[in-house]
Amino acid sequence: MDLRRIEIFTAAASAGSFTAAARRLHLSQSAVSQQIKLLEEEIGEALFVRTHHQPKLTPRGERLLLTSQELLQTWSRFRELASLGNAAVNGNLKVGTSAAATSFLWLAIYREFGLSHPSVVLDVRTMPATDASIADLRSGELDVAFVPLPLKLTGIEERVLGVQRAVLCASPQHPLTRKREVTAADLGAQRFVLYEPSTSIRWLANVYFDRERLDPKVGLESNDTHLLKAMVEAGYGIGFLPDWGIQRELDERRLVALSVSGAPLQQSLGLIFRRGSVSRVARAFIDFCQSHTHLLPRIAQA
């Protein structure tokens, strides 16, 4: 199927007339009509209802319009990506990320992007909370930011890259590890080691607390993943920890994942950036991240 015919069909449907589409595409009206007719013959069904006034899309045409717009956007991105190879990408890239997650989740992406783009200087900034990343992104202090998704913010685009799950963990010697499933009643008297309230893993933990109507006894709060893991391992308390940060400890039986009732405490992870103001180096990084999600820890791959 000819991509040019799809482009002409999309232009005619969007413009509302063959004449307007012809002007937009620098073609004659008869050429536009002819190409749409050939496309309809290929499909085997009319896409427009011809009237004395403006042509109207048929139901089949309306369905195909959405797909044709997506197809043309993808084709445009393909051509843009292909042109990136004609010249080296260079410059500074300011990336915001959670202090708790950056070395666990994004390390391999930083390394491989840096090796494949040696003229780019990565300026990785650890952020105290998602709100801070959003504010710095809007102000131009950041080019992109790794955050939990979805956010659905005005003027901000999102790209999902992976997932994370909060897992309730205890030391191997903890009495709760002998239970097949832990209930809210079992947790009422327990001391919790938790991330700070501004972090995404704490938000997931709070989802569980709200769901079970549990008021946790908090013994320690931090955004330092290494400290939280060490405190749980030492038996100071139990805590919700990210699945991407505890695989080695689980394998070595230094931590035990407790089974809790209810749906998994899970959310998406990805990139955000300002719509319409993406630098060439930021675009290269965004595209690299989307095409290299296999570099994430296997547990975080969507």
C-alpha positions in Angstrom: 0.0 0.0 0.0 1.4 3.4 -1.0 2.3 5.6 1.9 1.8 8.7 -0.2 -1.9 7.8 -0.7 -2.3 7.3 3.0 -0.8 10.8 3.5 -3.2 12.3 1.0 -6.2 10.5 2.6 -5.2 11.8 6.0 -4.8 15.4 4.7 -8.2 15.3 3.0 -9.9 13.9 6.1 -8.2 16.4 8.4 -8.7 19.4 6.1 -12.4 18.6 5.4 -12.1 18.9 1.6 -10.1 17.6 -1.3 -9.4 21.2 -2.4 -7.8 22.2 1.0 -5.8 19.0 1.0 -4.5 19.8 -2.5 -3.3 23.2 -1.4 -1.6 21.8 1.7 0.2 19.1 -0.3 0.9 21.3 -3.4 -1.1 19.0 -5.7 -4.0 19.5 -8.0 -7.5 18.6 -6.8 -7.8 16.0 -9.5 -4.6 14.3 -8.3 -5.9 14.2 -4.7 -9.2 12.7 -5.9 -7.4 10.1 -8.1 -5.1 9.0 -5.3 -7.9 8.6 -2.8 -9.9 6.6 -5.4 -6.9 4.3 -5.9 -6.6 3.8 -2.1 -10.3 3.0 -1.9 -9.9 0.4 -4.6 -7.0 -1.2 -2.7 -9.1 -1.3 0.5 -12.2 -2.4 -1.4 -14.5 0.1 0.3 -15.4 3.8 0.1 -13.7 6.1 2.6 -15.6 9.2 1.8 -19.2 10.0 1.0 -19.1 12.4 -1.9 -21.7 15.2 -1.7 -22.1 18.6 -3.4 -20.7 20.1 -0.3 -17.7 18.8 1.7 -17.0 15.1 1.5 -17.7 13.2 4.7 -15.8 10.2 6.0 -17.6 6.9 6.0 -17.5 4.8 9.3 -14.6 2.8 7.8 -12.9 6.0 6.9 -13.2 7.4 10.4 -11.7 4.2 11.9 -8.8 4.3 9.4 -8.1 8.0 10.0 -6.9 7.4 13.5 -4.6 4.6 12.4 -3.3 6.6 9.4 -2.4 9.6 11.7 -0.4 7.2 14.0 1.3 5.6 11.0 2.4 9.0 9.6 3.7 10.1 13.0 5.7 6.9 13.3 7.1 7.4 9.8 8.1 10.9 10.7 9.9 9.7 13.8 11.6 7.0 11.7 12.9 9.6 9.3 14.0 11.8 12.2 15.9 9.0 13.8 17.5 8.0 10.6 18.8 11.5 10.1 20.4 11.4 13.6 23.0 9.1 12.3 24.2 11.6 9.8 26.0 13.7 12.5 27.2 13.0 16.0 25.0 14.0 18.9 26.8 16.2 21.4 26.2 18.5 24.3 25.1 18.3 27.9 22.1 16.3 29.0 20.5 17.1 32.4 18.7 14.0 33.8 16.7 14.0 37.0 16.1 10.8 38.9 15.2 9.5 42.3 18.2 9.1 44.6 16.7 5.8 45.8 16.5 4.2 42.3 19.2 5.7 40.1 22.1 3.3 40.6 19.7 0.2 40.7 17.5 0.9 37.7 19.2 3.3 35.3 22.9 2.5 35.7 23.2 0.3 32.6 21.3 2.9 30.5 23.6 5.7 31.5 26.6 3.5 30.7 25.5 2.3 27.3 24.2 5.7 26.2 27.4 7.3 27.2 29.5 4.7 25.4 27.4 5.0 22.2 27.4 8.9 22.4 30.9 9.8 23.6 30.3 13.5 22.8 27.5 13.8 25.3 28.1 14.9 28.9 25.5 13.3 31.3 24.6 15.5 34.2 22.6 13.2 36.4 20.9 14.9 39.3 19.3 13.0 42.2 15.9 14.6 43.1 14.2 14.4 46.5 10.8 13.8 45.1 8.8 13.6 41.8 7.3 17.0 42.4 10.9 18.5 42.4 11.7 16.7 39.1 8.5 18.1 37.5 9.3 21.7 38.7 12.9 21.5 37.4 11.7 20.1 34.1 9.2 22.9 33.6 11.8 25.5 34.5 14.4 24.1 32.1 16.8 22.9 34.9 16.2 19.4 33.6 15.9 18.0 30.1 14.3 14.7 31.1 13.4 13.0 34.3 12.8 9.4 35.4 9.6 9.2 37.4 6.7 6.9 38.4 3.9 7.0 35.8 1.3 8.0 34.8 1.3 11.6 35.7 -0.8 13.1 32.9 0.5 16.7 33.2 -0.3 19.6 30.8 2.7 20.2 28.5 4.5 17.1 29.6 5.0 13.9 27.6 5.5 10.5 29.1 7.2 7.3 28.0 6.7 4.1 30.0 9.9 2.1 30.2 9.3 -0.5 33.0 7.5 -1.4 36.2 8.2 -1.5 39.9 6.6 -3.3 42.8 6.7 -2.7 46.5 7.5 -6.0 48.4 7.0 -6.4 52.1 10.3 -7.8 53.4 11.7 -9.1 56.7 14.9 -10.7 58.0 15.0 -14.5 57.7 14.8 -14.8 61.6 11.6 -12.7 61.8 8.6 -14.7 63.1 6.4 -13.5 60.3 8.4 -15.5 57.7 6.9 -18.7 59.1 3.4 -17.6 58.0 2.0 -18.6 54.6 0.2 -15.2 54.3 0.5 -12.1 56.4 -2.6 -10.3 57.4 -3.2 -6.7 58.6 -3.8 -8.2 62.1 -0.3 -9.6 62.0 1.2 -6.2 61.2 -0.5 -4.0 63.8 2.2 -4.3 66.4 5.2 -4.5 63.9 7.8 -1.8 63.6 8.1 -0.6 60.0 11.2 0.7 58.1 9.9 2.8 55.3 10.8 5.2 52.5 10.1 8.9 53.1 6.5 10.0 52.3 7.5 11.8 49.1 8.8 8.6 47.3 6.9 6.3 45.0 7.6 3.1 47.0 6.2 4.8 50.1 3.1 5.8 48.0 2.6 2.1 47.1 3.1 1.1 50.8 0.4 3.7 51.7 -1.9 2.1 49.2 -1.6 -1.1 51.2 -2.0 0.6 54.6 -5.1 2.4 53.4 -6.5 -0.7 51.8 -6.1 -2.7 55.0 -7.0 0.3 57.3 -3.6 -0.1 59.0 -1.9 2.7 60.9 1.8 1.5 60.7 4.2 2.0 63.6 7.1 3.7 61.8 10.6 3.1 63.3 12.7 4.7 60.6 12.2 6.7 57.4 14.8 7.3 54.7 15.2 7.6 50.9 18.4 5.6 51.1 17.7 2.2 49.7 20.9 0.7 51.0 20.1 1.8 54.6 16.5 0.6 54.5 17.6 -2.9 53.2 20.3 -3.1 55.9 17.9 -2.1 58.7 15.4 -4.8 57.6 18.1 -7.4 57.2 19.4 -6.5 60.7 15.9 -7.2 62.1 15.2 -3.6 63.2 11.8 -3.8 61.5 9.9 -4.9 58.4 9.5 -2.7 55.4 8.1 -2.3 51.9 11.1 -2.4 49.5 11.3 -2.1 45.7 11.6 -5.4 43.8 14.4 -4.0 41.6 16.6 -3.3 44.7 16.3 -6.6 46.6 17.0 -9.4 44.2 20.5 -10.3 45.5 19.3 -10.2 49.1 16.4 -12.5 48.3 18.6 -14.9 46.4 21.1 -15.0 49.2 18.3 -15.4 51.8 19.4 -12.2 53.6 15.9 -10.9 53.1 12.5 -12.8 52.9 9.5 -11.5 50.9 6.4 -11.8 52.9 3.1 -12.7 51.2 0.4 -10.2 51.7 -3.3 -10.3 50.6 -4.7 -8.2 47.8 -3.5 -6.9 44.4 0.2 -6.4 43.8 1.5 -3.0 44.8 2.7 -2.1 41.3 3.2 1.0 39.1 4.9 2.0 35.8 8.2 3.8 35.5 9.5 5.9 32.7 10.6 9.3 31.3 9.0 12.7 31.2 10.0 15.7 29.1 8.6 19.0 28.0 6.3 18.8 25.0 7.6 20.8 22.0 11.0 21.8 23.5 13.2 18.7 23.3 16.8 19.3 22.3 18.5 17.0 19.8 20.6 15.3 22.6 17.5 14.8 24.8 15.6 13.3 21.8 18.5 10.9 21.3 18.4 9.9 24.9 14.6 9.4 24.9 14.8 7.2 21.8 17.7 5.3 23.3 15.8 4.6 26.5 12.7 3.4 24.6 14.8 1.0 22.4 17.0 -0.3 25.2 14.5 -1.3 27.9 16.3 -4.6 28.0 19.0 -2.8 29.9 16.7 -2.5 32.9 16.9 -5.2 35.6 14.8 -8.1 34.4 12.4 -7.7 37.3 11.6 -4.1 36.1 11.1 -4.9 32.4 7.4 -4.4 31.5 
